[in-house]
Amino acid sequence: MTRRSDKGRKLLDFAVKAISLCAALLGIFFLSWILFVVIQRGIAAVNWQFFTKLPTPPGMEGGGLGNAILGTMLMTALAVLIGVPAGMMAGVYLAEFGKHTRLGAWVRFTVNVLMGIPSIIIGLFVYSLLVLPFGNFSGLAGGVSLAILMFPVVARTTEDMLSMVPNALREAALAIGNPRWMATLSILFRAAKTGLITGVLLSVARVSGETAPLLFTALNSPYMMKSLREPLANMTVTIYQYAMSPYDDWNRIAWGASLVIMITVLLLNLTARLVVGGKKK
């Protein structure tokens, strides 16, 4: 067997490093470009009125997105209340009880498939489940659609984080007489809390910019929320509607809403990174 020359190996290593560096710089370039454009066009629209006022009628200047901001926060909170506990319980089953079972393999496969399903399909599913039978769009349906999107992210993160906990800790918790569920919740969760918090933050960031499922479920509303059983204003659908409108003021507000969502997602991702980094130190 002939050995590859040192010169050839070094050349190949340099080429791979150069291509990898160019790809990374390309991603940073486009991210920086997007940040620059959104900040440049959206900063002028962000003020106190933007966060507190209701939208104005078409053609009238002024107004804000107070109702859309509140609606987005409520639907995200509802999604967290539904999706996070369900995802954590699924992750606990996969890591602690069904790790080497046939049912566990099917659950893991299902979670992986859910992670890859387009969000518009989730929206269509919830539309047929919670919108068509009741005859109206609702914030409740929007929260459920976001919860389904959060579920696989939380489940896989929980499984991965619990799998990283040393088996010696499990054995010690069980050896002192703790039942399996108590050992998992009080000891293993505490050992893996940094990763679990990171997974929740990333799942919230995952659904913060979703538009397609909300078009099928919550739709939108120009009014302040009265009930989760009626169409609910939200920022992503508002951005879509305002950006497609012929009114300059609505276009400006759409850029402002895009800036708010972008900053929110960046802060969630940075917080997740800081949580993980702080734990490593």
N, C-alpha and C positions, 0 to 999 in steps of 0.2 A: 504494500500500500504506500503510495507516494504521499509525502507530507506537503501541505500547502506552505509556500514560502512565507517568511515573516513579512516581507514587503506586501504581499497580496492580502494577508490578514489585516495588516495595519491600514491598508487602503480601504478595505471593506468596512472596517471599524469606523474609520473617519467618515466614509460615505453615509453609513447608518446614522451616526451622530449628527452629521450636517442636515440630513433629511428630517430627523426628529426635531432638531432645533428650529428649522424653517417652519415645520408644521405647528410647533408651539408658538412661535412668533406670529404666525398667521392668525391663530386663534386669539392671541392677545391683541393683535391689530384690530380685528373686527369687533371684539368686545370694547376696546377703547373708542372705536369709531361710533358704535351704538351709544355708548355712554355720553360721548361728546354731543351727538346730535340731539338725544333726548333731553339732556340738561340745557342745551342751548335753546331749544324750542319750548321746553316745558317750564323753565324756572319763572318766566314772567306770569304764568297763570296761577302759581302756587302762592296763596296769601290766606289771611284769616277768613275771608269771604268764601274762598274755595272749599274750606273744610266745614263751614257752618250753614251756608245758604242752600236753598233748593234750586234745581235747574230752572232757567227762565224759558218761556215759550219760544218756539222757533222764530229766529229773526231778531230777538231782543238780546242786547248785550248784558253782561253781568251774570249774577247767579253763581252757584257752586255745585258741589257734589256731596253735600252732607248726607243726603239720604243713601247715595250709592256707597259711601264709605261705611256708614253704619250697617247697611245690608250685607256688604262683603264681610265685615267683622263678625256679624251674627251667624252667617252661613259657615264661615270658617270655624267659629267656635262650636257650632253644631256638628260639623264634620269631625272635629277633634274629639268631641264627647262620644261619637258613635264609632269612628274609625280607629282611634288609638287603643281603647280597651280591647276591641275585637282583634285588632292586629297583634297586640301583645299576647293575648291568650292563644292565638294561633301560633305565634313564635315560641311560646312556652311549650306548647304541645310538641312542636317539631323538634325542639332542642332537648326536652326532658322526658317526654313520654312516648312519642312516636318516632324516635330517631331512626330506628332500624326495623320499623314495621311497614307493611304494604300500604296501610292507610296513610301513614306519614309520608310515604313516597308520593302518593296521589295528591295529598294536601300540598306538598312542596311543589309538585308540578303545576297544580292549580294556581298557586301564588305566583309562580314564575310567569304563567300565561297571563294572569291579570296585570302584571307589571308591563306587559308588552301590548295590551289591548289599547287601541286609540281611544282617547277620552270622549270623542264624539259617539262612539259605540256605547260607552257607559251612559252618556246622556240619553241616547235613544232607548236604552233598556229601562232607565228610570222613568222616562216619559211614558212608556207603555205600562209601567207598574204603578206610578203615583200621580200621573197627570191625566191620562185618558180616562181611567175609571172614575175620577172625581170631577172631571170636566173643567179644570182650571189649573194654570201654572201656580207654583207656590215656592216660597223660600224653603219650606221643609223638603220638597223634592230636590232643590238645589243643594241643600246640605247633605242629603243622602248620596247624591251623585259624587260630591267631593269626598265623602267618607269612603266610598268604594275605591276611589283613586288613592286614598291614603292607606287603605288597609294593607296592600301587598308590600308597600315600602316599610311600614312599621313591623309587619310580620317577619320579613327577611332580616331586618336590622336586629330585631329581638332575638331571632334564632342565632344569628352570627355572634352577637355579643354574649349570649348565654353559653354558646359553645366554646368561647374563649376562656370562660371561668374554669380554673383547674378542678379536676375531679376530686382532688384531696379536700377541697372546701365542701363539696357535696357530701363526701363520706363523713367528714367531721360533723356537719350539721345533722346528718341522720344518726350518727353514733350517739349523740347526746339525747336522742329521743324525739326529735322534731319530726312531725309528719312531712311527707314529701311536699305538700302544697305550702306549708309554713316555711320550710327550708328554702323553697324557691322564691317566695315573696319577700321574706324578711332578710335573707342572707345573700342569695344569688342576685336578686335584683339590686341590692345595695352594692354588691361588687361590680355590677355591670351598669350602674346608673348613668355614668358619663356617656357610654355608647347609646343607651336607650334614649336619653335626652337628645342626643345628636340625631337619632333616627326620627324622633317626633318633629324636631325643627326642620329637618330636610323634607319630611312629608308635607309640612305646612307650606314650605317654599314651593314644593311640587304643585300644589293646587292653587297657589295664590294668583297665578296668571292664567288659569283655565277659563276659556270662553265658551267653547263648543258645548260642554254638558249643561252650562247654565242657559244657553239659548233654548234648549229643549225642556228645561225644568223650571227655573226661576223666572226666565224671560227678563223683564225689566219694568220699571215703574218710575214716573216723574214725581211721585209723591213720597212722603215720609211713611215708613213702615207702620202698619197698624196690627198686622198679624202675620205669622209664618205660613198661614193657609192661603195667602194671596200672592200675586206676582210681586217680587221683591227687587228693588233697585240694587245693582251691583256694579262695580267699577269696570270689569272687563267687557261686559256687554255694552255699557255706556261708552267706553272707548271705541268699540266697533261702530256704534251708531253715530257718534259724534264725528269720528274720522271720515265716515262716508257721507256726511252731510255737506251741503253747499255753503254753510255759514262759517265765516272766518272765526267768529268767537267760539263756536262749538269745536272747531278744529284746534284752537288754542287750548281749550279746556281738556280736550282729548290728550294733547301732549303733556299737560300738567298731570293728568291721571296716570299716564304711562310713567312719568317720572316718579310718582309716589309708589307705584307698584314695583318699579325697578329698584328703588332704594330699599323698600321693604324686603324684597327677595335677597338683595345683597347683604343686608343686615342679618337676615336669618342664616345665610350661608356663612358669613363671617363669625357669627355667634357659635355656630356648630363647630367651626374650625378652632375657635378659641377654647371651647369646652374640651375638645379632644387634645389640643396642645397643652392646656393647663394640666390635664390628667397625666400626660406623658412626663411633664416636668416633676 
